[in-house]
Every structure is written in C-alpha cells, then in structure tokens.
Amino acid sequence: MKAVLLIALKSAWARRLTLGITLAAIALASALLLAVERVRADARQGFAQSVSGVDLVVGARGGGVQLMLYAVFHAGSASHNMRYDSYRALAAHPAVAWAVPLSLGDSHRGFPVLGTTAAYFEHFRYGDRRALVFAAGRPFAGTVEGVFEAVIGSQVAAALGYRIGDRITLSHGMEELGPEHADKPFAIVGILAPTGTPVDRTVHVSLEAITAIHLDWAGGAPLPGLAIPAEQVRKFDLQPQEITALLIGLKRRTDVFRLQRHINGWREEPLTAVLPGVALDELWQAVATVERTLFAISAAVVAVGLAGLVATLLAGLDQRRRELAILRALGAGPGAIFLMLAAEGLLVTTLGTLLGCALLAAGLAALAPLAQTQFGIPLAWRMFSANEIALLLSIIATGLAASLLPGWRAWRMSLADGLIPRN
Amino acid sequence: MNFHRLLALGLAFPLSVAFAAGKHVHGEGRLDAVIDKETITLNLELPLDAAVGFERPPRNDKEKAALAATDKTLKEAAALFVPTPAARCTVQSVQAQVPFTGGDDKHGEHGHEGETHHADIEASYVFRCAEPAALKGIETALFKHFKRLYRLETQRSGPSGQGAQRLTPKVPVLTW
C-alpha cells in the first residue's frame, strides 16, 4: 500500500500544473467559506463584548438598533438629539444608579469624538464587566479650567503616534476634511489601555468642551466675524442644551422594563430607551438572512472547486490509461488503482484546505485594520473554532467522497483497456 | 467608522421599532423577562384579539364566557409558564387584566387617547426559584391556549446579559 501511495504521489507530481490549478481553486473556495464564518462569529463576539453593564441606552425617538449602533459603536448618525434636561431628570430617577451622557458628531482625523462626563470612565464596562484602564495619564478634569482636555483610545494613540501632552484639534462632523475647530486645541491628558472595542478608536472630551468649541458656530460653520478665543470661553455658560444619547445603569435589574416603558412614554419629548443586548439580538436577527445567503454562496463555491477536482481527475483518467494499464500489468490490483485515485483526490483537497487556512490568515492580517476602523469588527488571528474545524473537515470529507467517483471509474477500467493500441 | 454597509443591511430590514410604546399588532404579543438572582419577573402584553377574536365589549354570553375563560387561563401561571424544572421555581404572584371583564373595564381601553379600537391584555408574573443556577429557560403554553397568537417578541435581562428572542408555536421556549 505504501508503494501505491508513493506511486500516486509521484504520478500527481508529474501532473502538477493541472492539479496545482485545481488545488488553488479549492484553496480559494475554502478560504472564502472560512472567512464568511470567521467574520460572522467575530463580529458577533466583538459587538457583544463592546458593551456590558449598561441597562438602557436612551436617545431621541427612533429605531432601537440605530440608537444602539450610534451610541455604542459611533456608527451611523442620530436622527435627533435629546434634551439635557431629560438627562438631568433621568439621572435623578430613583431607579437609576448612574447615567452617562454622550454627545457625538465631531471627529479627529477620522476618529469619532465623544463628549461625556468623567463618570464614563468610572461606569463604562466592556467584555466580562471589565472597567476601562488608563495606560497613561488620567481622565479629563471636566472642570472649567480643564475644559480643553482629551482622553484618547489606544488605537488613536497608536495610529497617530500621540503621547500625553500632545495638542490636537477637532474637526466638525465625521469627514476628515470637515471644518476645523483649529482655534481651540485640546491637550491629551490620558490614554486608555486597549479594549478591543470602539473605545479604542474614540477621542473623549468633556460635554462642556463640545459646547465650548461650538460657541462661535452656527449652522455647522464658524460664524463670520465672531471668534471667541479659547481663553474667553470659560466666561460662558458651557452647560450643553442637548446631548446625543444617554447610558443608564440601574440599581436593580428588575426595574429595567418599567423604566423603559416610562422613558418611551416620556412626556417632555419623544424618547426611545433600548436594552443594548436586545438591540444587538434584533440586529443579528435582521442580518441572519444575509449571513445565511453569504454562507450558502461560499459553500456553493467550495462545491464548484470540488467539482473541478473531480473533472480534472476524470479527464486525467483518459490520458492516464496507459499509465494505469501498465500498473495493472505489473501486478497492481483494481483496489490499488482505486486507492491511488482516491488518495490523489484526498491529497489535493487536504492541501487545498490547508492552503486556504494560510490564505485566510494572510487575508485577515491584511484586512484586520480596515475591518476594525471601518466596520468596528475586531478580526484578530486566533485558533480555529469548533465550527471552523467542522467546516474544514467537511470540505475534506466531501473532497474524499467526490474523488471516489474517478476511483471507481479507474477500478472499472479493464486491464486490456489501455494496452490495446488505438489507431 | 462608517459601518454603512452593515448598517444599511441592518436597517433595510423591518425591525427594531418593535419595542416602541403603544404598539399593537394582531397576532403578536410581547413578553419582557427579568431574571434577577432567584426571582423571575414576566410581563406579558397580548392583543385581546389573539385571545378571543374581538376587541370590544362582549355582545353576548358566549363572548362574555370567552373573556372569563381567558382571564382564568392567564391566572394559571404555573401552567402557562414553565421554567426549567431543575430550578424548582414556584409562582409568587400573578396579576392579569383582561379588558371588559368585571371591575377592570377601565384598563381595557388602556387609557391611550384615540386608541379605543384596540384592547390589550396585560399580565405580570413573579416566580421564585430554589435553584436559580439551574435555570436555563422558560417554556410557555400561551400558543396552545391562544391559537390566534402567532408570535411573542421577548426582551430579556438576566445574569447572562440581555437579549431578544422571537417565540412562535414551533419555538415556545425562551432560552439564554
């Protein structure tokens, strides 16, 4: 048997070009299938990790998914702001343990700027209820004197090479080339440790700072002829009129739906309160069809790749009549011939899937930064999950099953078949 | 940061406003579940139509009987909701308000101005479990009793986090 496999290997090497192309097709197909599964699993994992310990997210009336994406992932945009007064009233509600206001809309070199209070660093949790940790520095002061202080996430620091004490300016809106708040630079006072969540990509400043940089603005542009220098803003009342959203933690979990109903029926203005975990599940319910479609398409691509393998092996049989006949004449039984063909199919499939894994690793390494910054999906290289191993094994098993067909054909070929000279 | 593609996928689908206040869809109920230590609190909201097929005061004895039967079904909490048996949960309290029954008439109209054409059943249940660690899910018999109920949109907040799940006659178990 060992000899048969050796012959099979050498025979395959002799036909390395055609088999190589088939192998490349299988590699690409399995890389695609694995990538679809990987992105699906990691996106869910990453999103689920991004917020924990927040009982309710509150914003202007609208879709819960949209609100959650905006407030937690800084993705998309809010339809409306909510009043600062509503934040004050909700923060004072007896069921509420803590409330952290969020104000979004500005950016720094493509990274979102979040206006909030120092309570954010105290109460925000990610992963398994882990608190934010400062890699360097401290939270912004949140006082009148410290209004132009900023705390940056680890990726902002790494991507732009910032250190404590550096001064940065914020841009209006999310465009990198938006109008700059150039006259009011911020000093970086803190850098957060990596979390693997959108926090890493965020520049945090105080709510008052957001008001301050927009004092001399109206309608999304600086007011002509009116420029309030940075030293002067402290004389103004910097309490904001509006915020974008509110994160709420409760004293007792039992109150969550009662408070949700209370907020959804808020009399002063139309508000929506959503449980972030519920909104995430709704998002996954909505994209489940798309995920299944992508998965079906990539599974079909694998099937096409394996069909190519079978076609190659079958076509090869014709050319190899003589080779196989000589083997038979030299004493190889039909079983050995069958084994040779099946082993060849298995070899190509296995090498193909292994190459596919390598392709996946290379693709992840190349695309991970993009996925993180553009889509907020953390795609780090990790070991294969049980699901992925099951996928790999099923590709190999299907490849083996498919190569039984050429094996069977070869087995059926009579000894005489390749020895009778054709005209 | 523009997540736009995923966002577009997410928002292109009809969803997510489902939990806005005052929503009333025939055939669709809502169930909110909080699991806090050993206590399970369930809040149920059903369109009256799903239970009896009409949403107005009863016109004859048969309709009155249907309302009474609904009220009785809803109050049998232990038969309606079955938490994981190993958790050994027992019913602590039951409150059910079926519109147009007895003294609860005022609740029937639900108090929303301009919404008099709809009526909702509201019920809440509290269970206490001796072995909360064994609690893995809650099965509901609502679909068996109310054939006009097609789905139950659930929100859940518990020790393993929050989540949403759609229960249907084929999948009548809330799990986490």
Interface residues (C-beta under 8 A of the other chain):
Chain A: A43 A48 S52 D55 R61 G62 G63 G64 V65 Q66 L69 F73 H74 A75 G76 S107 G110 F111 P112 M174 R201 R252 R253 T254 V256 F257 Q260 R261 N264 G265 T272 V274 L275 P276 G277 V278 A279 D281 E282 L283 Q285 A286 V287 T289 V290 T373 Q374 F375 G376
Chain B: M1 N2 F3 H4 R5 L6 L7 L9 G10 L11 F13 L15 S16 V17 A18 F19 A20 A21 G22 D32 V34 D36 T39 T41 N43 Q155 R156 S157 G158 G161 Q162 G163 A164 Q165 R166
